[in-house]
Amino acid sequence: MRTEDFDQLPGSVRDYLQYIDVIKAKSSQTVCEYASDLRLFFRYTAKSKGLVPQDTPLEKIDVSKLDIDFMKSVTLNDAFSFIIYCKDKRGNNATTRARKVVSIRRFFDYLYNKQHLIDTNPMSELESPDKKKTLPKYLTLEQSLDLLGCIDGKNKERDYCIITLFLNCGMRLSELVSLNVSDIKDDNTVKITGKGNKERTVYLNDACMSAIEKYLKVRPVYGVKDKKALFISRNMRRINPRSVENIVYHFLNKAGLDGYSVHKLRHTAATLMYQHGNVDILLIKSILGHENLSTTEIYTHVVNEQLREAVNSNPLNNVKKTETDPDR
C-alpha cells in the first residue's frame, strides 16, 4: 500500500501509522505493510458484520468512515475469522499471517494503552501462527566465488561492487539501495541505515574497498539526478530495489545458481563469517543489524547441522558391532 492511499483508512488507523512512523521510527516499508494489513482486516470485518452488501468485492469496500464505535465492536473472533480467511482463501503462508496478527494486535494495543479510546483490548490474546523454522539457504564459499567470477557487461564494476557488498557485509536490499557516497568513510567503514532508521557502522574489508574504488572511477557524474546516491541506474537515478534484484538474479542464473535470491546473499555473508572467520555470534548480530540475538543464532544452527551431516556421512556410520555368539 502506498502512503498516498492512506486517506482510504479510518482516522484512528492513520493516527496509528503516524505514531509508528514518527515516534517509533519504523521504516516506510513497515508502515505501508501495517497499513495494507489493517485495511484488508477492516474491509473483511466490515463485510462480515453486514455493513456492505455481501457481493461487494473487498477491494471496493470503503473503510475510511469506520469510527471508534466500530473499533469497539471488533472481537477476537473477528480476528480469528480473518486469519482463517487469509489462510484458506488468500493462500497466505504462516509468516505472512503472523505479520497480519502483529499488525492487528499492535494497532489495538495502541488504541487501548496509548490513546485510551477503547475500554478493553480484544486482541490481547491474539496469537501468531506457528512458523515452520527452517535453516537459511546460502551459497557455499565455492559458489560465492563462482558468482563473483561471472560478473561482466557494461556495468560490471557497479554490479561487482553490489554483489561484493552483499556477500561481505550482509546488507539488506533496502540498506544497499539507500547507500550514499558519503556513507563510505575514510577509515574503511560504511554507515548503514537499517530498519527503523537505525544506523550502524560496518568495517569494509579489502575486497569491498577495492570494489568500491573501481566502481567510483566509472560511476556517472554528469546528468545524475541523485548526486548523493552511491549506486546509479542507467536512467541516472538512484538504483531501485527491483533493478538490484534483476542484477543479482541475472548473475546467479549465469553462474548456474538457481533458487537463490538477494536475501540469500545476506545469509551467505553471515554463514561464511561464522564458518570461516571464527566470529562471535554477538559480532555477527552487530554487523547484520539484528535487534534480537535469537535471529542471529540461526547461523549457529546451520553450522551444527553441517557438523551432524559430516559425521553421518562417514562411511563407517553404518558399521555396527555384532553380538558375539556365546557358544563360540
N, C-alpha and C positions, 0 to 999 in steps of 0.2 A: 504494500500500500504506500502511495506517495504522500508526502507531507501536505501537498496541495489539496488532497482529498479529505483532510481531517475535519473539514466542515460538515462532512456527512455523518459525523459521530455525535453521540449525545454530549451535552455540555460537560457533564461530570467526567466523561472519558477524555475529552480534550484537556480539561484541567489536570487530570492524572498524567497524561502524556507530557504536558508542560513540566509537571513536577519531576518526572523521571529524567527528562531532558536537562533541565536547568539545575535542579537540586541534587539529583542522584548521578548526574553526568553520564547517563547511558549513551551509547553510540547511536547515531542516527538510524543505523540498521536495526538495532534492538527496538528503538521507539516505533519504527514502522512495522516491525513484526508484531509487537504488542497491539498496535492499532488494528492491524489486519485480523488478529485473533479475536479481539474484543468485538469488532464489527460483525464478524461471522457469528460469534456466540449470541449477540443480541438480535441479529436477524433471525437466527434459528429459534431463539426463545420467544421473540415476538410472534412468530408464526405458530409455534406450538401452543401459545396461550390464546390463539384465536384473534389476535389484533389485526391480522390481514387475512384475506381470502386464502384458503389452503392451496389453491392452484397458482399462487404468486411465486415466481422464481426467487430464490434467496437473494440473488444479486440485484433484484429490483425493489427490495424492501428498504424503505427509508427509516432509519433508526435515530435520526438527528433530533427528533422531538421527544424521545424517551426521557422521562424525568426521574427524580429521586423516588417518587412513589412506585414507579416501575421497578427500580433497583431493589426497593424493599420487598417487592413481591417475588423476586427471584429466589429459588430454593436450591438446596444441594442436589435434589433430584433433577432439577433442570440442567445442572452442570453434568451430572452422570449421563443423562439422556443425550446431551450434546456430544460428549466424548464417545459414546457408543455410536452415534451418527457419524462422527469423524472417522471412526474405525471401519464401520460396515459400509457406509455409503460413499465416503470420500477416499477410502483406502489409505488413510494416514497411518504411518508406522508408529511404534511406541515412542520414538524420540520426538516426532512432531506432535503427537498427542500430549506428551509430557510438557512440551513448551506451551501449549494451549492451556494446560492446567495451571502452570505458573502464571501466565498472563491473567487468567481469571482470578486466581487466588490473591495475587498481589494487588489487583485493582480493588477487590472488596476489602482487603486489609487496609488499603488507603482510605476508602470511604468510612471504615469503622474506626481505625486508630488515629488517622491523621486529620480527617475532616469532621468526624463525629456526625456524619449525615445519616447513618443507619444505626439502629439500636442493637442489633446483633450481627455477627459476621457469619452468614450462611456457608461460607467456603472454608471455614477454619479446619474442617475435617476432610477437605477435598484432597485425595491422594493422587500422586502421579503414577501412571502405568509403569510396571517394572520393565526396565530397558535391558535387553539382552547385552551382556558385557562381552565384547569381542576385542581381541588384540588388534592394535592398529596395523594396517598394511603399510609396508615401507619398502624402499629399494635397498638392496644389498650394496656393499661398497663397490663391487664389480659393476653392478647395474648403474650405479651413480656415475661411475667413470665412463661407461658406455654412453649414457645420456649426454654428459658434457662433451664427449668426443665427437658427437654427430651434429653439433650446432654449427650451422653455416648460413649463408644467404646475405642479402643486402644489409640486414640489421644484426649481423652476427655478434658484434660487440655488445650491443644492448641486450640481446636475448641471452647471451652467455652470462652477462652480469646478473640478469634477473634470476636465472636458474642457479647460479652460484650462490647468490644471497639466500635463496630458499633452502638450498642444501646445506649451507654452512651456518646460517643464523636462525633457521626455523621460523621465519616470519610468517604471519598470516597474510593472505592475499590482500586484504584491506590495508594492512600495515605497509606492504611494499608499494602499493599504488599511491599511498599518501606521502611517500618519502619526498623531501625537498633536497636540493643540492646542499643547502646549509645544514642539513641533518648529518652530513658526513663531516666529522671533526678532524682537526689536525693531529689529534692524539690516537688516530686509528680506531675511533669509536663511531657508532651511529646512534642517533637519538630516534627511538621508535615510539610512535604514538599508538597505543593499543586500545583495547576495549574500554569504554567509559572515559576515553581521552586520557588514560593513564600513560605517563611517559616512563620509558626505561632506557638505559644505556647498555648497549651490547658492543663488545670488542670485536673488531674485524680482523680476521687472520690474513696471512699474506695472499692467499688465493682471492679473497674478497677485495683487498686493496688493489691487487693487480688488475682484476676485472673492472673495478670502478675507474681506475686511472685510464685504462684503454678505452673504456666507453666514453669518458668525459672528453677525450681527444676528438671524438667524432660526433658527440652529442650536438644536435642542431642548436644554433644560437639565433640566427636571423629568422624572423617570422614566427617565432614561438609564442603561442597565446598565453601560456602559463610559464613565465620565466623561472619561477621558483621550483617547478616540478623537476625531479631527478630523471624520471623516465618519460620520454616524449613519444607520442604516436606519430604515424605518418601524416596525420592531419595537423601536426604541430601543436597538439594539446597534451595535457597530462594523460598518460595512457590509462585506459579504463580497465576494470577488473575482467570484463569479458575478453578483451584483447589479450590480456596476460594469460588467461585460461587457454585461449586458442594457441598461443605460442607454446605453452607447456605441452598441450595435447599433441601438437604437431611433432615436436621433437621426441616425445615419449613414443609415439607411433613409429617414427623413423628409427628409433633405437629398438623397436620390437617389444616395447614395454606396455602392452595394452592392459587396461583395467586399473590404471593409476590416475591420480588427479593432482591438482595443485596442493591440496591439503595433505596428500600423502608425502609430498616433499618435506613438509613440516615434520611429519612423523619420522621421516628418514633422517633429518638433521638430529633430532633428539635421540633416536636409537643409535646412530653411529657415534654420537658423543658419549653415550653411556657404554656402548660396547667396546669402543677402541680408545677412548680418552681417559678412562678411569675417573670420570667426572661425577662428583657428588650430586645426588638427586636434587638437593636444595639449589645447587647452582643451575641445573637444567631448568628448574622451576623459574628461577630469576630470568634466565635467558629467554624462555618461551613466554614469559609474562602471565603464567598461570596464577589464578587467585588462590586456589586450594592445592595443597600438596597431593591430595588423593588423585587429582587429574594427572599429575606428572608421574605418579607411581606406576602407571600402566606400562611405562617403558622398562621398569624393573621386571615386570611380569613377562614382557617379551623375551628378555634375556633368560629368565628362569625357564620359560617354555623351551627355548632353544637348547639349554643345557639338558633338559629332560629328554628331548628328541635325540640329542647327541649320544647320550648314554644308551637309549633304547636302540639306536642304530648300530651299536656294537655287534659284530657278528656272533659273539658269544652270548648274546642276550637270550637266545632260545635253548642254550645248553644247560640242562638241569641235572643235578646229581641223581642217579637212580638208586633205589634201595638195594642194599646187598642181601643176597639170598642167605638167610641164617643157617641153612643146611650145608653151605659150602665151607 
